[in-house]
Amino acid sequence: ELGLMAYGHREKGSCDDIELMVPPAAETADAISLAADTLQPKGKTPLSAAVKLAAEDLKYTEEKATVILITDGLETCDADPCALGTALKQSGIDLTVHVVGFGLTADEGKQVACLAENTGGEYFQASNATGLVEALTKTVAQVAEPAPPPEPAPAPAPAVSDKNLKVTATPAPGATFSREVTIRYDVYRATADGHEENAVETSYGDAGGPRFFNLPAGKYVVVASRDLAMAEAPVDVAEGQQATVEVVMNAGTIHERAMLSETVPAPDGVAFLTTDGANRDQTNYGSESTILVNAGAVTAKASLGNAEVTVPVTVVAGETADVDLVLNAGKLTLRGKRTADASDFDEGIAWNVTDAAGETQTTYGGEANLFLAAGDYKVKATLGEAAAELAVTIAAGAALEKDVVVATGKIVGHALFAEGGPTATEGVRFDVLPSEAGADGERKIIATGYGDGASFNLPPAKYVLRASADIALAESGLEAVAGKPLEVAVVLNAGLLAVSAPGADKIELVSPKKDIYGKQAILATGYSEDWQITVPAGDYTVKVTKKDGSEATAPAKLTAGERTEVSVP
């Protein structure tokens, strides 16, 4: 007889999303296959709670039962799979849990393998669909094998319980928890002023259900905790007797729901910050949040984008407080293109959205979605050196969509040593300048890029692209047109000079002609025995100052597009 239980397939962020989809029965293969095909993973991974519920459905404390857990993730709901395996083995008649780790790493597998090993089951690693089928075949085959005939049972020995402490928890005297929650129990040795720093035992119980411990005789303190709720109770464990303690947590539940307006629910992605009277806080995410908190004054805060709201809540032990947090916010969708008729949005766009107080949110992409507090905003879309601006008004609970044209032409620069090449690929800089000088007679640099293929996004206009490599420099005019990419080749009319000067301390490239004052200009300087530099075509003198103070010179004639090697002994 096989059944199917699934978790994390209906709600995001919920540790209670566990469903028995196919009850255990004979000939359920087709039903299980159909149910599995409908699963869409979207929530958390409460694998410990799911295994425990499956075991309970199989009446594991009364009959032989086998649970096969298939998981592609680790426990995410504040539970200990290893401890669960031990507890199930101790309390079950003949329960075995097998675990199939689908796509888990070796280290991740070790964290869930203990759930199987602690019940006498096996852990199977499956890295793909074939491995998953093989693992399921093995586990199901083990379940299907008939048990060997039982051996005659020996005479029963006197029952001796090794569980001498039973712990339960309630939110308030006589109350039960309003939802299926996992309570953590930490058992400490008691001291004169409280309890020791480190717990001697830790376990987890569903809905405050009983947990059992085997402890040496002595005085202990049991601490029960969940979310922002915590309480403790002392207990004496006597030799040969079972002690029982109920921890009254004096706690209630807050169920928070985020709303964009009074009537429009908020989407997933809301941050819920709950702060108790002791200034302890916890943050949950989603469209709703449920949290256990000690009774008293609590602050509930929800935030989404730049919208936020804070509400005071009075928590009553054993009760649930339902709180709607109205963000008074709306959704803004921005889509950016280079031209109005472009078929796609441009992922390089930066969006700055500024409110009336001057606070700015920045996001990126061809399509951006923002949740904003109701009000007026200025939107600026930037793509390279091009920009577009618009004003928008956000209404609570409403969605506003805007298509924005950031008129832009993409320019790609290349520097050539000579007409037809080769291409300069090292030490190349490109500067974009306006085609005309300003009122001060200067042409200020608009944008700078480096390396062959440097690209620029420019608003439609005429420009000059300047390319430089070492002491070679040249310019080329261009016109940027919205939506049309343009490759621009700037011809440097230069060659590459390679100087080899053994023993050199300094190498200088000198103009061969003297100026009016009789001096030769030093055009560039290198400080090594081997020096390479891009130089405009022409005649030059290479001057070498050696480490011993001596000097030597050699002529160098550079031809555009060629490499010139000069050796100065």
C-alpha positions in Angstrom: 0.0 0.0 0.0 1.4 3.4 -1.1 0.3 6.9 -0.5 1.7 10.4 -1.3 2.1 13.4 1.0 3.5 16.7 -0.3 4.8 19.9 1.3 5.7 23.4 0.2 3.5 23.3 -3.0 0.6 25.6 -2.2 1.8 28.6 -0.2 5.0 30.6 -0.1 6.7 31.0 3.2 4.5 28.6 5.1 5.8 25.8 7.3 2.3 24.4 7.6 1.8 23.7 3.9 1.6 19.9 4.1 -1.0 17.9 2.3 -1.9 14.2 2.1 -2.7 14.0 -1.6 -3.1 10.2 -1.9 -4.0 8.2 1.2 -2.1 4.9 1.5 -3.9 2.1 -0.3 -3.3 -0.7 -2.8 -3.0 0.1 -6.5 -2.4 3.8 -6.1 0.4 4.2 -8.7 -1.7 6.1 -11.2 -3.2 8.4 -8.6 0.3 9.1 -7.2 1.6 9.8 -10.7 -1.2 12.2 -11.5 -0.9 14.0 -8.2 2.9 14.4 -8.6 2.4 16.0 -12.0 0.4 18.8 -10.5 3.1 19.8 -7.9 4.7 23.2 -8.3 7.3 23.9 -5.6 6.9 27.3 -4.1 7.2 27.2 -0.4 9.5 26.2 2.5 10.8 22.8 3.3 9.1 21.5 6.5 10.5 18.0 5.8 10.6 17.0 9.5 7.0 17.9 10.1 5.9 16.2 6.9 7.7 12.9 7.9 6.1 13.0 11.4 2.6 13.6 9.9 3.2 10.8 7.4 4.2 8.4 10.3 1.1 9.4 12.3 -1.1 8.7 9.3 0.4 5.3 9.1 -0.3 4.7 12.9 3.4 4.1 13.4 2.9 3.7 17.2 0.5 0.8 16.5 1.7 -0.9 13.3 4.8 -1.4 11.1 5.2 1.6 8.8 7.7 2.9 6.2 8.1 6.5 5.1 10.1 7.4 2.0 11.2 11.1 2.0 12.2 12.6 -1.3 13.8 16.0 -0.9 15.8 18.4 -3.0 16.6 20.7 -0.1 17.3 21.0 3.6 15.0 21.6 6.6 13.9 25.3 6.6 11.3 25.3 9.4 13.2 25.3 12.6 13.2 21.5 13.2 15.9 18.9 13.7 15.6 15.9 11.3 18.2 13.9 13.2 16.3 14.3 16.5 13.1 13.5 14.8 14.5 10.2 13.5 15.6 9.2 17.0 12.2 10.2 18.5 10.3 8.2 15.9 12.4 5.1 16.4 11.9 5.3 20.2 8.1 5.8 20.0 7.2 3.7 17.0 6.4 -0.1 16.8 8.5 -0.8 13.7 9.0 2.5 11.8 11.6 2.9 9.0 12.3 6.1 7.2 14.3 6.0 3.9 15.6 9.4 2.5 16.2 10.1 -1.2 18.4 13.2 -1.6 17.6 14.6 -5.1 20.3 16.9 -6.4 21.9 17.4 -2.9 25.6 17.8 -2.4 27.5 15.2 -0.3 27.6 17.6 2.7 23.9 18.5 2.3 23.1 14.7 2.1 24.8 14.1 5.5 22.3 16.6 7.1 19.3 14.6 6.2 20.8 11.1 6.1 20.6 10.9 9.9 16.8 10.9 9.6 17.0 7.6 7.8 19.9 6.1 9.8 18.3 6.9 13.2 15.3 4.8 12.2 17.3 1.9 10.6 16.6 3.2 7.1 18.9 4.1 4.2 19.9 7.3 2.5 20.0 7.3 -1.3 21.8 10.0 -3.4 20.1 10.8 -6.7 21.7 13.4 -9.0 19.3 13.1 -11.9 16.0 11.6 -13.0 17.5 8.2 -13.7 19.1 8.1 -10.2 15.8 9.1 -8.7 14.0 6.2 -10.4 16.7 3.8 -9.2 16.5 5.1 -5.6 12.7 4.8 -5.6 12.8 1.3 -7.0 15.1 0.2 -4.2 13.2 1.8 -1.4 9.8 0.6 -2.7 11.2 -2.9 -3.2 12.4 -2.9 0.4 8.9 -2.0 1.6 7.3 -4.7 -0.6 9.6 -7.5 0.5 7.6 -9.8 2.9 8.9 -10.0 6.4 10.5 -13.3 7.5 8.4 -15.5 9.8 8.8 -14.2 13.3 10.9 -16.1 15.8 9.3 -17.3 19.0 9.2 -14.3 21.3 11.2 -14.6 24.5 9.6 -14.3 27.8 8.9 -10.6 28.3 11.2 -8.8 30.7 9.9 -6.3 33.2 9.3 -3.0 31.4 11.9 -0.4 32.2 11.4 3.1 30.7 14.5 5.1 29.8 12.5 8.3 29.4 12.3 9.9 32.8 11.3 13.4 31.8 8.1 14.3 29.9 7.8 17.9 28.7 4.8 19.7 27.2 4.0 23.3 26.4 0.8 25.5 26.2 0.4 29.1 25.2 -1.7 29.7 28.3 -3.2 27.6 31.1 -5.8 25.3 29.6 -5.2 26.6 26.1 -3.9 24.9 23.0 -1.9 26.4 20.1 -4.1 27.9 17.4 -2.0 26.3 14.6 0.5 23.5 14.0 3.7 25.0 15.4 7.0 23.3 16.4 8.1 24.2 19.9 11.8 24.0 20.7 12.7 22.5 24.1 16.1 23.2 25.7 16.9 21.4 28.9 19.5 23.0 31.2 21.1 22.0 34.5 19.7 24.3 37.2 22.1 26.5 39.1 21.6 28.7 42.2 21.0 31.8 40.1 19.2 30.2 37.1 20.7 27.6 34.8 23.9 26.7 33.0 24.9 28.5 29.8 24.7 25.4 27.5 21.7 23.1 27.2 22.3 19.4 28.0 19.5 18.3 25.7 17.5 19.9 22.9 14.4 18.6 21.1 11.3 19.7 19.2 7.6 19.0 19.7 4.7 19.8 17.4 1.9 22.0 18.8 3.5 21.8 22.2 3.1 18.0 22.1 5.1 15.9 24.6 8.8 15.3 24.2 10.7 12.8 26.3 14.2 13.0 27.7 16.5 10.5 29.5 18.4 12.5 32.1 20.5 11.8 35.2 18.7 12.6 38.5 19.0 16.2 39.4 17.5 19.7 39.1 16.8 21.1 35.6 15.3 24.1 33.9 13.2 23.5 30.7 13.0 26.4 28.2 10.3 26.3 25.6 10.6 28.7 22.6 9.1 29.6 19.3 9.6 32.8 17.3 9.4 35.6 19.9 7.8 33.5 22.6 9.9 32.0 25.3 9.2 30.6 28.8 10.9 28.3 31.3 10.0 26.0 34.1 12.0 24.2 36.8 11.8 20.4 37.2 13.3 17.8 39.6 14.2 14.4 38.1 14.4 11.7 40.7 16.2 8.4 40.3 13.8 5.6 39.0 10.8 8.0 38.5 9.4 9.9 35.6 9.0 13.6 36.0 6.5 15.7 34.1 6.6 19.4 33.4 4.3 21.7 31.5 5.8 25.0 30.3 3.2 27.7 30.1 4.5 30.1 27.5 2.2 33.0 28.2 2.1 33.6 24.5 -0.4 34.5 21.7 -0.3 34.5 18.0 -0.2 37.4 15.6 -1.5 36.9 12.1 -0.3 39.8 10.0 -1.7 40.5 6.5 -0.2 43.2 4.2 -2.6 45.3 2.1 -1.7 47.8 -0.6 -5.0 49.6 0.2 -8.0 48.8 2.4 -9.3 46.3 -0.3 -6.2 45.2 -2.3 -3.9 42.6 -0.8 -0.1 43.1 -1.1 2.0 40.6 -3.1 4.8 38.4 -1.8 7.9 40.2 -0.9 6.6 42.2 2.1 9.0 42.4 5.0 7.2 41.9 8.3 9.2 43.1 11.3 7.7 42.2 14.7 9.2 43.7 17.8 8.2 42.7 21.4 8.3 44.6 24.6 11.9 43.4 25.3 13.0 44.9 22.0 13.5 41.5 20.5 12.5 41.3 16.9 11.9 38.8 14.0 11.5 39.4 10.3 9.4 37.2 8.1 8.7 37.6 4.3 5.7 37.0 2.2 2.2 38.5 1.8 1.2 37.3 5.3 3.1 36.4 8.4 2.1 34.3 11.5 4.3 34.6 14.6 4.1 33.4 18.2 4.9 36.2 20.7 4.9 36.5 24.5 1.8 38.4 25.8 2.0 42.1 26.0 2.6 45.2 23.8 4.1 44.4 20.4 4.9 46.4 17.4 4.0 45.0 13.9 5.7 46.7 10.9 5.3 45.9 7.2 7.5 47.4 4.4 7.4 47.0 0.6 9.6 49.2 -1.5 9.5 52.7 0.1 6.1 52.1 1.7 5.9 51.1 5.3 3.3 51.0 8.1 3.6 50.3 11.8 0.8 49.1 14.0 0.8 48.5 17.8 -0.7 45.2 18.8 -1.7 43.9 22.3 -1.0 40.1 22.4 -3.2 38.1 24.8 -2.0 34.7 25.9 -3.8 31.8 24.2 -5.4 34.0 21.6 -4.8 35.1 18.0 -4.7 38.7 16.9 -5.5 39.3 13.2 -3.8 42.5 12.0 -4.2 44.1 8.6 -1.2 46.4 7.7 -2.3 48.8 5.1 0.7 50.1 3.2 -1.2 52.8 1.2 1.0 51.9 -1.8 0.7 51.1 -5.5 2.8 49.4 -8.2 4.8 51.2 -10.9 6.0 49.3 -14.0 8.6 51.1 -16.1 9.7 49.8 -19.6 12.5 51.5 -21.5 13.4 51.4 -25.2 15.9 53.2 -27.4 13.2 54.1 -29.9 9.4 54.0 -29.8 9.2 51.2 -32.3 11.9 49.1 -30.8 10.8 45.5 -30.4 12.6 44.9 -27.1 13.4 46.7 -23.9 17.0 47.7 -23.1 18.5 46.0 -20.1 21.1 48.7 -19.6 18.7 51.3 -18.4 19.1 52.8 -14.9 15.9 54.1 -13.3 15.9 56.8 -10.5 12.5 57.3 -8.9 12.4 60.3 -6.5 9.6 61.3 -4.2 8.5 64.7 -3.0 11.0 64.6 -0.1 13.9 64.0 -2.4 14.4 60.4 -1.5 15.5 58.3 -4.5 15.1 54.6 -5.3 17.3 53.2 -8.0 16.8 50.0 -10.1 18.0 48.6 -13.4 16.7 46.7 -16.4 14.5 47.0 -19.5 11.4 46.4 -17.4 11.4 47.5 -13.7 8.7 47.0 -11.1 8.5 49.1 -8.0 6.1 49.3 -5.1 5.8 52.9 -3.9 3.9 54.8 -1.3 1.0 56.7 -2.8 2.1 60.2 -4.0 3.9 62.1 -6.7 7.3 61.0 -8.2 9.9 62.1 -10.7 11.3 59.3 -12.9 14.6 59.6 -14.7 15.7 56.9 -17.1 19.4 56.8 -18.0 21.2 54.8 -20.7 24.8 55.8 -21.0 24.9 59.6 -21.6 21.2 59.7 -22.7 18.3 60.3 -20.4 14.5 60.8 -20.3 12.4 62.2 -17.5 8.7 62.0 -16.6 6.3 62.7 -13.7 4.0 60.0 -12.3 1.4 59.8 -9.5 0.9 56.6 -7.6 -2.5 55.7 -6.1 -3.0 53.2 -3.3 -3.9 49.8 -4.6 -3.5 50.8 -8.2 -1.0 49.6 -10.9 0.5 52.2 -13.2 2.5 51.2 -16.4 4.8 53.6 -18.4 6.8 53.0 -21.5 9.7 55.4 -21.7 11.8 56.1 -24.8 15.5 56.9 -24.0 16.6 58.0 -27.5 20.0 56.5 -27.8 22.5 55.4 -30.5 25.2 52.9 -29.6 28.7 53.7 -30.7 31.5 51.1 -30.7 35.1 52.4 -31.1 38.2 50.8 -32.7 41.7 52.2 -33.1 43.7 51.2 -36.2 47.5 51.7 -36.6 46.9 52.4 -40.3 44.1 52.3 -42.9 43.1 48.7 -43.1 44.7 47.8 -39.8 46.1 46.3 -37.7 43.9 47.1 -34.7 45.4 48.6 -31.6 44.3 46.4 -28.7 46.6 47.4 -25.8 46.6 50.7 -23.9 43.9 52.2 -26.0 41.7 55.0 -24.7 38.6 56.5 -26.3 37.1 59.9 -25.5 33.7 61.2 -26.8 33.7 64.9 -27.4 31.1 67.3 -28.8 31.6 68.2 -32.4 31.7 71.9 -31.7 33.6 73.8 -28.9 31.7 75.5 -26.2 31.5 79.2 -25.4 34.9 78.9 -23.7 36.5 77.5 -26.7 36.9 74.1 -25.1 35.4 70.7 -26.0 34.7 68.9 -22.7 34.9 65.1 -22.6 31.4 63.6 -22.6 32.4 60.0 -21.9 35.5 57.8 -21.8 36.1 54.1 -22.5 39.1 51.8 -22.7 40.2 48.9 -25.0 39.2 47.8 -28.4 35.4 47.7 -28.8 34.7 50.3 -26.1 31.0 51.2 -26.5 29.0 54.4 -25.7 25.3 55.1 -25.5 24.8 58.6 -26.8 21.7 60.8 -27.4 21.2 61.6 -31.1 23.8 64.3 -32.2 27.1 64.8 -33.9 30.3 63.9 -31.9 34.0 63.4 -32.2 35.6 60.1 -31.1 39.2 60.6 -30.0 41.4 57.5 -29.8 44.8 57.5 -28.1 47.5 54.9 -27.5 50.7 56.1 -25.7 51.7 59.2 -27.6 49.7 58.5 -30.7 46.3 60.3 -31.0 43.7 60.8 -33.7 40.0 61.8 -34.0 37.0 60.8 -36.2 33.7 62.5 -36.5 30.4 60.6 -36.2 26.7 61.0 -35.8 24.7 59.0 -33.3 21.2 58.0 -34.5 18.6 56.6 -32.1 18.3 52.8 -32.3 21.1 52.4 -34.8 24.5 50.9 -33.7 27.6 52.4 -35.3 31.1 51.1 -35.5 33.7 53.8 -35.7 37.4 53.2 -36.7 39.9 55.9 -35.8 43.2 55.7 -37.7 46.1 56.6 -35.5 48.6 56.6 -38.4 51.2 55.1 -36.0 53.6 52.3 -35.6 54.9 50.2 -32.7 58.4 50.9 -31.5 60.2 48.2 -29.6 63.6 49.2 -28.0 66.1 46.7 -26.6 68.9 48.4 -24.6 70.9 46.0 -22.3 72.1 47.8 -19.1 69.7 50.7 -19.6 68.5 52.7 -16.7 66.3 55.1 -18.8 65.2 55.2 -22.4 63.9 58.4 -24.0 62.2 59.0 -27.3 63.4 62.3 -28.6 62.2 64.5 -31.4 64.9 64.5 -34.2 64.5 68.2 -34.8 65.5 71.0 -32.4 63.1 73.7 -31.5 63.8 77.4 -32.0 65.7 77.4 -28.7 67.9 74.6 -29.9 66.4 71.9 -27.7 65.1 68.5 -28.7 61.7 67.6 -27.1 61.5 64.4 -25.0 58.3 62.8 -26.2 58.2 59.7 -23.9 60.3 58.0 -21.3 60.7 54.3 -20.3 62.6 52.7 -17.3 63.5 49.2 -18.4 65.9 47.5 -20.7 63.1 46.5 -23.1 60.5 49.1 -23.9 57.5 49.1 -26.3 55.4 52.2 -27.2 52.9 53.3 -29.9 54.3 56.2 -31.8 53.0 58.4 -34.7 54.7 57.6 -38.0 58.0 59.6 -38.5 61.7 59.8 -37.7 62.9 59.8 -34.1 66.0 59.5 -32.0 66.2 56.9 -29.2 68.4 58.0 -26.3 69.6 55.5 -23.7 71.1 56.4 -20.3 72.8 53.3 -18.9 73.2 52.4 -15.2 76.9 53.3 -15.4 76.0 56.8 -16.5 77.1 56.4 -20.1 74.7 57.4 -23.0 74.0 56.0 -26.4 71.6 57.0 -29.2 70.1 55.3 -32.3 67.7 56.5 -35.0 64.2 55.1 -35.3 61.9 55.4 -38.3 58.3 54.5 -37.6 56.0 53.4 -40.4 52.2 53.4 -39.9 50.9 49.9 -39.3 54.3 48.4 -38.8 56.6 47.3 -35.9 60.0 48.9 -35.7 62.7 47.2 -33.5 65.7 49.2 -32.4 68.6 47.8 -30.5 70.9 50.2 -28.6 74.1 48.4 -27.4 
